[in-house]
Amino acid sequence: MWVCSTLWRVRTPARLWRRLIPASGCHGPAASNYSASAEPARVPALVYGHHGDPAKVVELKNLELAAVGGSDVLVKMLAAPINPSDINMIQGNYGLLPELPAVGGNEGVAQVVAVGSSVTRLKPGDWVIPANAGLGTWRTEAVFSEEALIQVPSDIPLESAATLGVNPCTAYRMLMDFEQLQPGDSVIQNASNSGVGQAVIQIAAALGLRTINVVRDRPDIQKLTDRLKSLGAKHVITEEELRRPEIKNLFKDMPQPRLALNCVGGKSSTELLRQLARGGTMVTYGGMAKQPVIASVSLLIFKDLKLRGFWLSQWKKDHSPGTML
């Protein structure tokens, strides 16, 4: 799901966005020199003044564009995804809530249009992404401080740049931080076709890890299976197949996973736990089913399994810049 500039390109439920955003193409703008005018410029943005159903509380408004100060950077948004966490933030059900009224969107890529006199790392034409969540990327232009932005290469695909800051980083940290995995080890995950799930598949394959990828059944399951395997998935199975006794056959030629990544909760997370090797860890980073994680007492006692959580925003607070790798 995307929000793009000139004005926007949108792929979201029609009920949520049709009344808010006119559909249009998305083309990267050319950098230009900034000059202050007597009348402050006003730019379109998706704004919410209180928490609730996004279809009811998000409005398209014209916001005044701040003047560019010494350490400020004027950017034009090129693309911004719509992630579940964005919706949760609007609903008020997230661990980080910006001061209201707020502009929606935590992720995206922008092009630098102009910089203040004190800016040293960026120049017009550079591509940048937010350093942290809560910046408000669902707008056409904005003025941010230099410290709030991270430069990224401008020769990578636009959609890759716009989604670089959250899902791949989450996937990498979960693969690296909870179990000391070695080439040949296996990892099991649900919601495997999500942004994080696809990043897990690709990073794991690059590390020599084999992934068991659980997805919901659907009419075009073979098409999805082929796509995930093209990314590097070892096995793709449905939630129903995960519950069958035959699932044990997967581990005849590969070790049981010591790491499970849970984005769903409920019964799906329980089934992931059952497949873990003794002493393994399940990391929960989402709850799409809106159901609690249920772990049987026997699994905790006799297999000594560990339950952990991961939130990238907290990880960034706990670590200094430059320690992502």
Secondary structure per residue as TSV (DSSP state, phi and psi in degrees):
chain	resnum	aa	ss	phi	psi
A	1	M	-	360.0	136.4
A	2	W	E	-136.7	148.0
A	3	V	E	-121.5	128.8
A	4	C	E	-130.3	161.7
A	5	S	S	-86.0	168.5
A	6	T	S	69.5	61.8
A	7	L	S	-69.3	-61.4
A	8	W	B	-150.4	151.6
A	9	R	-	-113.7	133.4
A	10	V	-	-131.6	135.2
A	11	R	-	-130.0	82.7
A	12	T	S	-140.7	168.6
A	13	P	-	-54.0	130.7
A	14	A	H	-59.1	-35.3
A	15	R	H	-59.9	-31.3
A	16	L	H	-81.3	-42.1
A	17	W	H	-114.5	-14.6
A	18	R	T	-58.9	-37.2
A	19	R	T	-81.2	-8.1
A	20	L	T	-101.9	-36.8
A	21	I	-	-131.0	124.2
A	22	P	-	-72.4	135.1
A	23	A	B	-72.7	143.5
A	24	S	-	-161.6	171.2
A	25	G	-	-74.7	170.1
A	26	C	-	-129.0	113.2
A	27	H	-	-126.6	138.5
A	28	G	-	-65.1	129.9
A	29	P	-	-79.8	152.0
A	30	A	-	-80.0	147.1
A	31	A	-	-68.3	147.5
A	32	S	-	-143.5	160.8
A	33	N	-	-75.7	144.2
A	34	Y	-	-97.1	134.3
A	35	S	-	-137.1	129.9
A	36	A	-	-69.0	145.2
A	37	S	-	-121.4	166.8
A	38	A	S	-63.8	-38.9
A	39	E	S	-99.1	122.0
A	40	P	-	-59.4	138.2
A	41	A	-	-70.8	150.7
A	42	R	E	-122.1	136.1
A	43	V	E	-128.4	146.7
A	44	P	E	-68.2	143.7
A	45	A	E	-154.5	152.3
A	46	L	E	-94.8	112.8
A	47	V	E	-122.1	144.2
A	48	Y	E	-128.4	135.1
A	49	G	S	-97.1	-15.8
A	50	H	S	-152.5	164.8
A	51	H	-	-81.9	149.7
A	52	G	S	159.8	-162.2
A	53	D	-	-61.6	120.6
A	54	P	H	-54.3	-33.9
A	55	A	H	-65.5	-19.0
A	56	K	H	-107.0	-26.7
A	57	V	H	-105.7	-18.3
A	58	V	E	-84.9	131.4
A	59	E	E	-129.7	148.1
A	60	L	E	-86.8	116.1
A	61	K	E	-129.8	160.8
A	62	N	E	-100.7	116.1
A	63	L	E	-102.1	146.7
A	64	E	E	-70.4	131.7
A	65	L	-	-86.0	121.5
A	66	A	-	-66.0	154.6
A	67	A	-	-69.7	151.2
A	68	V	-	-85.9	113.2
A	69	G	-	-89.2	-170.8
A	70	G	T	-59.0	-42.4
A	71	S	T	-106.5	17.1
A	72	D	E	-94.1	159.0
A	73	V	E	-133.4	125.3
A	74	L	E	-90.6	126.0
A	75	V	E	-127.4	154.8
A	76	K	E	-115.4	123.4
A	77	M	E	-68.4	135.7
A	78	L	E	-98.0	-40.8
A	79	A	E	-163.3	148.1
A	80	A	E	-146.6	125.1
A	81	P	E	-77.0	165.1
A	82	I	-	-113.8	106.4
A	83	N	-	-101.5	158.7
A	84	P	H	-53.8	-36.6
A	85	S	H	-64.8	-30.7
A	86	D	H	-63.3	-44.1
A	87	I	H	-65.3	-43.8
A	88	N	H	-59.1	-39.0
A	89	M	H	-64.9	-42.4
A	90	I	H	-63.7	-37.6
A	91	Q	H	-72.5	-16.9
A	92	G	T	88.1	14.2
A	93	N	-	-110.2	51.8
A	94	Y	S	-140.0	157.8
A	95	G	S	-72.3	-16.8
A	96	L	-	-129.1	120.0
A	97	L	-	-124.5	120.9
A	98	P	-	-72.1	161.2
A	99	E	-	-65.9	138.0
A	100	L	S	-92.6	150.0
A	101	P	S	-69.1	153.5
A	102	A	E	-136.0	153.2
A	103	V	E	-88.8	134.2
A	104	G	-	-71.3	165.6
A	105	G	-	97.7	126.2
A	106	N	S	-110.0	-10.2
A	107	E	-	-139.4	158.0
A	108	G	-	156.9	176.3
A	109	V	E	-127.7	140.7
A	110	A	E	-132.8	162.1
A	111	Q	E	-111.5	133.9
A	112	V	E	-69.6	128.6
A	113	V	E	-100.1	-41.8
A	114	A	E	-155.5	157.1
A	115	V	E	-132.9	153.6
A	116	G	-	-76.0	170.8
A	117	S	T	-67.1	-22.2
A	118	S	T	-95.0	-3.1
A	119	V	-	-75.0	130.9
A	120	T	-	-118.6	-23.3
A	121	R	S	-94.3	-18.9
A	122	L	-	-124.2	155.7
A	123	K	-	-144.5	159.8
A	124	P	T	-54.5	136.1
A	125	G	T	101.5	-21.7
A	126	D	-	-65.8	149.9
A	127	W	E	-96.1	140.1
A	128	V	E	-138.6	155.2
A	129	I	E	-128.7	160.7
A	130	P	E	-65.2	142.5
A	131	A	S	-76.7	-29.0
A	132	N	S	-144.8	166.4
A	133	A	T	-71.5	159.4
A	134	G	T	92.4	7.8
A	135	L	S	-75.4	-29.9
A	136	G	-	86.0	83.6
A	137	T	-	-99.9	-4.6
A	138	W	-	-85.6	67.9
A	139	R	B	-155.0	165.0
A	140	T	S	-84.8	-36.4
A	141	E	E	-143.6	158.9
A	142	A	E	-162.5	161.1
A	143	V	E	-115.5	119.7
A	144	F	E	-123.1	162.2
A	145	S	E	-75.3	152.9
A	146	E	G	-58.6	-36.5
A	147	E	G	-66.9	-19.7
A	148	A	G	-83.9	-1.1
A	149	L	E	-125.4	149.4
A	150	I	E	-123.9	129.0
A	151	Q	E	-75.4	139.7
A	152	V	E	-128.9	158.9
A	153	P	-	-61.0	143.2
A	154	S	T	-94.6	3.8
A	155	D	T	-105.3	14.4
A	156	I	S	-99.6	160.4
A	157	P	-	-56.5	143.5
A	158	L	H	-56.8	-46.1
A	159	E	H	-65.6	-34.3
A	160	S	H	-66.0	-43.0
A	161	A	H	-63.6	-39.6
A	162	A	H	-70.2	-20.3
A	163	T	T	-117.2	21.9
A	164	L	S	-79.3	-27.4
A	165	G	S	-84.8	-14.4
A	166	V	S	-120.5	-65.4
A	167	N	H	-65.0	-50.1
A	168	P	H	-62.4	-37.6
A	169	C	H	-66.3	-41.6
A	170	T	H	-60.9	-46.1
A	171	A	H	-60.4	-46.6
A	172	Y	H	-62.6	-46.4
A	173	R	H	-65.6	-38.8
A	174	M	H	-66.8	-35.3
A	175	L	H	-71.6	-26.8
A	176	M	H	-97.8	-26.8
A	177	D	H	-98.1	-15.0
A	178	F	S	-111.8	-30.2
A	179	E	S	-137.2	145.1
A	180	Q	-	-85.2	83.8
A	181	L	-	-84.6	146.6
A	182	Q	-	-121.9	156.5
A	183	P	T	-51.0	133.9
A	184	G	T	100.0	-21.5
A	185	D	-	-68.3	164.2
A	186	S	E	-119.9	155.4
A	187	V	E	-132.9	137.9
A	188	I	E	-115.9	141.5
A	189	Q	E	-147.9	153.6
A	190	N	S	-105.6	177.7
A	191	A	S	49.5	43.8
A	192	S	T	-70.9	-16.8
A	193	N	T	-95.1	7.8
A	194	S	S	-75.1	173.9
A	195	G	H	-59.8	-46.8
A	196	V	H	-65.7	-43.1
A	197	G	H	-58.1	-44.3
A	198	Q	H	-68.0	-34.0
A	199	A	H	-67.2	-39.5
A	200	V	H	-58.5	-45.8
A	201	I	H	-57.7	-47.6
A	202	Q	H	-71.0	-43.5
A	203	I	H	-67.9	-41.4
A	204	A	H	-60.4	-43.9
A	205	A	H	-61.4	-39.2
A	206	A	H	-66.2	-27.3
A	207	L	T	-90.0	-1.1
A	208	G	T	81.6	18.2
A	209	L	-	-95.0	148.4
A	210	R	E	-103.4	131.0
A	211	T	E	-109.1	138.9
A	212	I	E	-107.7	115.4
A	213	N	E	-114.0	117.0
A	214	V	E	-98.6	131.7
A	215	V	E	-135.3	162.5
A	216	R	-	-74.4	145.5
A	217	D	-	-67.4	152.0
A	218	R	-	-162.6	162.0
A	219	P	T	-59.2	-34.5
A	220	D	T	-101.8	40.4
A	221	I	H	-60.7	-34.9
A	222	Q	H	-66.4	-37.4
A	223	K	H	-62.8	-43.6
A	224	L	H	-65.7	-42.7
A	225	T	H	-58.0	-46.0
A	226	D	H	-62.3	-39.4
A	227	R	H	-67.4	-43.8
A	228	L	H	-67.7	-35.5
A	229	K	H	-68.6	-31.5
A	230	S	H	-66.4	-22.4
A	231	L	H	-83.3	-15.8
A	232	G	T	124.5	5.8
A	233	A	-	-65.0	137.5
A	234	K	S	-82.1	-49.4
A	235	H	E	-133.0	143.0
A	236	V	E	-127.6	120.7
A	237	I	E	-133.3	159.1
A	238	T	E	-89.4	166.0
A	239	E	H	-58.0	-38.5
A	240	E	H	-65.9	-42.2
A	241	E	H	-66.0	-31.6
A	242	L	H	-62.3	-29.1
A	243	R	T	-84.0	-11.6
A	244	R	S	-80.6	148.1
A	245	P	G	-59.8	-27.5
A	246	E	G	-65.1	-11.6
A	247	I	G	-60.4	-24.4
A	248	K	G	-64.2	-21.2
A	249	N	G	-65.6	-22.6
A	250	L	G	-60.3	-29.1
A	251	F	G	-95.9	16.0
A	252	K	G	-74.5	-29.7
A	253	D	S	-120.0	15.1
A	254	M	S	-156.4	151.2
A	255	P	-	-71.1	153.7
A	256	Q	-	-61.1	145.1
A	257	P	-	-68.3	142.5
A	258	R	S	-99.4	-4.6
A	259	L	E	-134.7	129.3
A	260	A	E	-122.1	138.0
A	261	L	E	-116.4	118.4
A	262	N	E	-114.0	121.8
A	263	C	S	-118.6	5.1
A	264	V	S	-113.6	-51.5
A	265	G	E	85.5	-171.8
A	266	G	H	60.6	-146.3
A	267	K	H	-61.3	-33.9
A	268	S	H	-60.8	-42.4
A	269	S	H	-68.5	-35.0
A	270	T	H	-61.8	-41.4
A	271	E	H	-67.8	-35.9
A	272	L	H	-60.7	-43.5
A	273	L	H	-59.2	-38.5
A	274	R	H	-64.9	-22.7
A	275	Q	H	-90.8	-8.4
A	276	L	S	-71.9	146.5
A	277	A	-	-71.3	160.9
A	278	R	T	-56.0	133.9
A	279	G	T	80.6	4.6
A	280	G	-	-72.8	172.8
A	281	T	E	-127.1	134.4
A	282	M	E	-109.1	124.3
A	283	V	E	-104.9	124.8
A	284	T	E	-103.0	126.5
A	285	Y	-	-127.4	3.7
A	286	G	-	-163.8	170.2
A	287	G	-	-145.4	61.4
A	288	M	T	-61.5	-28.9
A	289	A	T	-78.9	-10.4
A	290	K	-	55.1	37.6
A	291	Q	E	-128.5	148.9
A	292	P	E	-69.6	156.4
A	293	V	E	-75.3	127.1
A	294	I	-	-116.0	117.9
A	295	A	-	-116.1	127.7
A	296	S	-	-69.8	147.1
A	297	V	H	-60.8	-39.5
A	298	S	H	-63.0	-38.3
A	299	L	H	-65.8	-38.9
A	300	L	H	-69.0	-38.9
A	301	I	H	-80.1	-54.1
A	302	F	H	-84.4	-21.8
A	303	K	S	-110.2	-5.1
A	304	D	-	52.9	45.7
A	305	L	-	-77.7	153.4
A	306	K	E	-117.0	139.0
A	307	L	E	-112.4	122.9
A	308	R	E	-130.2	167.0
A	309	G	E	-126.9	157.6
A	310	F	-	-142.2	134.0
A	311	W	-	-138.7	117.0
A	312	L	H	-59.8	-38.4
A	313	S	H	-59.2	-40.9
A	314	Q	H	-69.7	-37.6
A	315	W	H	-59.5	-42.3
A	316	K	H	-64.5	-37.5
A	317	K	H	-64.8	-33.1
A	318	D	H	-86.0	-9.1
A	319	H	S	-129.5	145.4
A	320	S	-	-76.2	155.8
A	321	P	T	-56.5	141.9
A	322	G	T	95.5	-2.5
A	323	T	-	-102.4	12.5
A	324	M	-	-59.5	-33.7
A	325	L	-	-93.6	360.0
